Amino acid sequence: WIGYVAVHDGRAVGGGAFVGAPSEGRVEIAYYTLDGLEGQGHASATARALVALARQTDPQLVVIAKTLPEENASTRILHGLGFARTEMVQDEEVGDAWLWELPPAANPLA
């Protein structure tokens, strides 16, 4: 499992990664857009691509993500892809975080 650079029209616009290898039937994604390029769909496309890669590898994986515990662009992306917020967890980088899950049956690519 690896990190990726998101490219649009030959220019880096952001990136994404799997936070680690799948464990216990789950894999975590993370994504970002470079400053000044937000709001153009790059993070949504990256998150969608990460879900597709996870599904190609193992259609039964639960894909998870963590966000700050507030409504923001990332929560809108996850909601739009069919993720559901499940609980508050601790994240080593940000502290309190919302955990989002996309079950195997949910397919934002269909």
CYANA upper distance limits for C-alpha pairs under 8 A (distance plus 0.5 A):
  1 TRP  CA     17 ALA  CA      8.38
  1 TRP  CA     18 PHE  CA      6.51
  1 TRP  CA     20 GLY  CA      7.03
  1 TRP  CA     21 ALA  CA      6.10
  2 ILE  CA     17 ALA  CA      6.41
  2 ILE  CA     18 PHE  CA      6.53
  3 GLY  CA     15 GLY  CA      7.94
  3 GLY  CA     16 GLY  CA      6.28
  3 GLY  CA     17 ALA  CA      4.48
  3 GLY  CA     18 PHE  CA      6.91
  4 TYR  CA     15 GLY  CA      5.94
  4 TYR  CA     16 GLY  CA      5.80
  4 TYR  CA     17 ALA  CA      6.41
  5 VAL  CA     12 ALA  CA      7.06
  5 VAL  CA     13 VAL  CA      8.19
  5 VAL  CA     14 GLY  CA      6.54
  5 VAL  CA     15 GLY  CA      4.76
  5 VAL  CA     16 GLY  CA      7.11
  6 ALA  CA     12 ALA  CA      6.23
  6 ALA  CA     13 VAL  CA      6.09
  6 ALA  CA     14 GLY  CA      5.47
  6 ALA  CA     15 GLY  CA      5.09
  6 ALA  CA     16 GLY  CA      7.75
  6 ALA  CA     42 HIS  CA      7.92
  6 ALA  CA     46 THR  CA      7.14
  7 VAL  CA     11 ARG  CA      5.71
  7 VAL  CA     12 ALA  CA      4.87
  7 VAL  CA     13 VAL  CA      6.02
  7 VAL  CA     14 GLY  CA      7.71
  8 HIS  CA     12 ALA  CA      6.97
  8 HIS  CA     13 VAL  CA      6.93
 13 VAL  CA     33 THR  CA      6.38
 13 VAL  CA     34 LEU  CA      6.02
 13 VAL  CA     37 LEU  CA      7.18
 13 VAL  CA     42 HIS  CA      7.38
 14 GLY  CA     31 TYR  CA      8.07
 14 GLY  CA     32 TYR  CA      5.90
 14 GLY  CA     33 THR  CA      4.54
 14 GLY  CA     34 LEU  CA      5.40
 14 GLY  CA     42 HIS  CA      7.60
 14 GLY  CA     43 ALA  CA      7.70
 15 GLY  CA     31 TYR  CA      6.09
 15 GLY  CA     32 TYR  CA      5.99
 15 GLY  CA     33 THR  CA      7.04
 15 GLY  CA     43 ALA  CA      8.08
 15 GLY  CA     46 THR  CA      7.24
 16 GLY  CA     29 ILE  CA      7.77
 16 GLY  CA     30 ALA  CA      5.93
 16 GLY  CA     31 TYR  CA      4.35
 16 GLY  CA     32 TYR  CA      6.73
 16 GLY  CA     46 THR  CA      6.70
 16 GLY  CA     47 ALA  CA      7.67
 16 GLY  CA     50 LEU  CA      7.96
 17 ALA  CA     29 ILE  CA      6.28
 17 ALA  CA     30 ALA  CA      5.88
 17 ALA  CA     31 TYR  CA      6.86
 17 ALA  CA     50 LEU  CA      7.85
 18 PHE  CA     27 VAL  CA      7.46
 18 PHE  CA     28 GLU  CA      6.14
 18 PHE  CA     29 ILE  CA      5.11
 18 PHE  CA     30 ALA  CA      6.86
 18 PHE  CA     50 LEU  CA      8.10
 19 VAL  CA     27 VAL  CA      8.03
 19 VAL  CA     28 GLU  CA      5.90
 19 VAL  CA     29 ILE  CA      6.32
 19 VAL  CA     30 ALA  CA      7.14
 20 GLY  CA     27 VAL  CA      7.48
 20 GLY  CA     28 GLU  CA      7.34
 21 ALA  CA     27 VAL  CA      7.02
 22 PRO  CA     26 ARG  CA      5.85
 22 PRO  CA     27 VAL  CA      4.95
 22 PRO  CA     28 GLU  CA      8.15
 22 PRO  CA     61 LEU  CA      8.33
 23 SER  CA     27 VAL  CA      6.96
 25 GLY  CA     60 GLN  CA      7.76
 25 GLY  CA     61 LEU  CA      5.63
 25 GLY  CA     62 VAL  CA      6.67
 26 ARG  CA     61 LEU  CA      5.79
 26 ARG  CA     62 VAL  CA      5.12
 26 ARG  CA     63 VAL  CA      6.23
 26 ARG  CA     64 ILE  CA      7.35
 27 VAL  CA     54 ALA  CA      8.18
 27 VAL  CA     61 LEU  CA      7.29
 27 VAL  CA     62 VAL  CA      6.97
 27 VAL  CA     63 VAL  CA      5.62
 27 VAL  CA     64 ILE  CA      6.54
 28 GLU  CA     63 VAL  CA      6.32
 28 GLU  CA     64 ILE  CA      5.10
 28 GLU  CA     65 ALA  CA      5.84
 29 ILE  CA     47 ALA  CA      7.84
 29 ILE  CA     50 LEU  CA      7.34
 29 ILE  CA     51 VAL  CA      8.41
 29 ILE  CA     63 VAL  CA      7.59
 29 ILE  CA     64 ILE  CA      6.79
 29 ILE  CA     65 ALA  CA      5.89
 30 ALA  CA     47 ALA  CA      7.93
 30 ALA  CA     65 ALA  CA      6.97
 30 ALA  CA     66 LYS  CA      8.31
 31 TYR  CA     43 ALA  CA      6.63
 31 TYR  CA     46 THR  CA      7.03
 31 TYR  CA     47 ALA  CA      6.77
 32 TYR  CA     43 ALA  CA      6.11
 33 THR  CA     37 LEU  CA      6.91
 33 THR  CA     38 GLU  CA      6.43
 33 THR  CA     42 HIS  CA      6.88
 33 THR  CA     43 ALA  CA      6.14
 34 LEU  CA     38 GLU  CA      7.49
 38 GLU  CA     42 HIS  CA      7.90
 38 GLU  CA     43 ALA  CA      8.47
 41 GLY  CA     45 ALA  CA      6.64
 42 HIS  CA     46 THR  CA      6.67
 43 ALA  CA     47 ALA  CA      6.55
 43 ALA  CA     77 ILE  CA      8.23
 44 SER  CA     48 ARG  CA      6.56
 44 SER  CA     77 ILE  CA      6.20
 45 ALA  CA     49 ALA  CA      6.59
 46 THR  CA     50 LEU  CA      6.70
 47 ALA  CA     51 VAL  CA      6.79
 47 ALA  CA     77 ILE  CA      8.42
 48 ARG  CA     52 ALA  CA      6.75
 48 ARG  CA     81 LEU  CA      7.70
 48 ARG  CA    108 PRO  CA      7.71
 48 ARG  CA    109 LEU  CA      8.01
 49 ALA  CA     53 LEU  CA      6.69
 50 LEU  CA     54 ALA  CA      6.70
 51 VAL  CA     55 ARG  CA      6.61
 51 VAL  CA     63 VAL  CA      7.40
 52 ALA  CA     56 GLN  CA      6.58
 52 ALA  CA    109 LEU  CA      7.83
 53 LEU  CA     57 THR  CA      6.77
 54 ALA  CA     58 ASP  CA      6.62
 54 ALA  CA     59 PRO  CA      7.70
 54 ALA  CA     61 LEU  CA      7.56
 54 ALA  CA     63 VAL  CA      7.99
 55 ARG  CA     59 PRO  CA      4.76
 55 ARG  CA     60 GLN  CA      7.74
 55 ARG  CA     61 LEU  CA      7.36
 55 ARG  CA    104 PRO  CA      8.47
 59 PRO  CA    104 PRO  CA      6.68
 60 GLN  CA    103 PRO  CA      8.44
 60 GLN  CA    104 PRO  CA      5.42
 60 GLN  CA    105 ALA  CA      8.43
 61 LEU  CA    103 PRO  CA      7.79
 61 LEU  CA    104 PRO  CA      6.27
 62 VAL  CA    101 GLU  CA      7.09
 62 VAL  CA    102 LEU  CA      6.17
 62 VAL  CA    103 PRO  CA      5.27
 62 VAL  CA    104 PRO  CA      6.02
 63 VAL  CA    101 GLU  CA      6.29
 63 VAL  CA    102 LEU  CA      5.59
 63 VAL  CA    103 PRO  CA      7.18
 63 VAL  CA    104 PRO  CA      8.29
 64 ILE  CA     99 LEU  CA      7.50
 64 ILE  CA    100 TRP  CA      5.90
 64 ILE  CA    101 GLU  CA      4.97
 64 ILE  CA    102 LEU  CA      6.73
 65 ALA  CA     99 LEU  CA      6.51
 65 ALA  CA    100 TRP  CA      5.67
 65 ALA  CA    101 GLU  CA      7.19
 66 LYS  CA     91 ASP  CA      8.34
 66 LYS  CA     97 ALA  CA      6.48
 66 LYS  CA     98 TRP  CA      5.99
 66 LYS  CA     99 LEU  CA      5.24
 66 LYS  CA    100 TRP  CA      6.54
 67 THR  CA     74 SER  CA      7.35
 67 THR  CA     75 THR  CA      7.32
 67 THR  CA     97 ALA  CA      5.94
 67 THR  CA     98 TRP  CA      5.81
 67 THR  CA     99 LEU  CA      7.36
 67 THR  CA    100 TRP  CA      8.43
 68 LEU  CA     94 VAL  CA      7.69
 68 LEU  CA     96 ASP  CA      7.57
 68 LEU  CA     97 ALA  CA      5.41
 68 LEU  CA     98 TRP  CA      6.69
 69 PRO  CA     88 MET  CA      8.26
 69 PRO  CA     96 ASP  CA      7.22
 69 PRO  CA     97 ALA  CA      5.59
 69 PRO  CA     98 TRP  CA      5.67
 70 GLU  CA     75 THR  CA      8.36
 71 GLU  CA     75 THR  CA      6.32
 71 GLU  CA     76 ARG  CA      7.89
 72 ASN  CA     76 ARG  CA      6.90
 73 ALA  CA     77 ILE  CA      6.77
 74 SER  CA     78 LEU  CA      6.78
 75 THR  CA     79 HIS  CA      6.52
 76 ARG  CA     80 GLY  CA      6.47
 77 ILE  CA     81 LEU  CA      6.82
 78 LEU  CA     82 GLY  CA      6.95
 78 LEU  CA     83 PHE  CA      5.73
 78 LEU  CA     84 ALA  CA      8.20
 78 LEU  CA    100 TRP  CA      7.98
 79 HIS  CA     83 PHE  CA      5.66
 79 HIS  CA     84 ALA  CA      7.03
 81 LEU  CA    108 PRO  CA      5.73
 82 GLY  CA    102 LEU  CA      6.94
 82 GLY  CA    106 ALA  CA      7.17
 82 GLY  CA    107 ASN  CA      8.18
 82 GLY  CA    108 PRO  CA      6.98
 83 PHE  CA    100 TRP  CA      6.31
 83 PHE  CA    101 GLU  CA      5.63
 83 PHE  CA    102 LEU  CA      5.01
 83 PHE  CA    103 PRO  CA      8.31
 84 ALA  CA    100 TRP  CA      5.80
 84 ALA  CA    101 GLU  CA      5.89
 84 ALA  CA    102 LEU  CA      7.05
 85 ARG  CA     98 TRP  CA      7.10
 85 ARG  CA     99 LEU  CA      6.22
 85 ARG  CA    100 TRP  CA      4.78
 85 ARG  CA    101 GLU  CA      6.97
 86 THR  CA     98 TRP  CA      7.88
 86 THR  CA     99 LEU  CA      6.20
 86 THR  CA    100 TRP  CA      6.26
 86 THR  CA    101 GLU  CA      7.33
 87 GLU  CA     98 TRP  CA      6.39
 87 GLU  CA     99 LEU  CA      5.92
 87 GLU  CA    100 TRP  CA      8.14
 88 MET  CA     96 ASP  CA      7.09
 88 MET  CA     97 ALA  CA      6.09
 88 MET  CA     98 TRP  CA      5.20
 88 MET  CA     99 LEU  CA      6.52
 89 VAL  CA     95 GLY  CA      8.50
 89 VAL  CA     96 ASP  CA      6.36
 89 VAL  CA     97 ALA  CA      5.80
 89 VAL  CA     98 TRP  CA      6.65
 89 VAL  CA     99 LEU  CA      6.84
 90 GLN  CA     94 VAL  CA      8.31
 90 GLN  CA     95 GLY  CA      5.61
 90 GLN  CA     96 ASP  CA      5.36
 90 GLN  CA     97 ALA  CA      6.36
 91 ASP  CA     95 GLY  CA      5.30
 91 ASP  CA     96 ASP  CA      6.74
 91 ASP  CA     97 ALA  CA      6.62
102 LEU  CA    106 ALA  CA      6.75
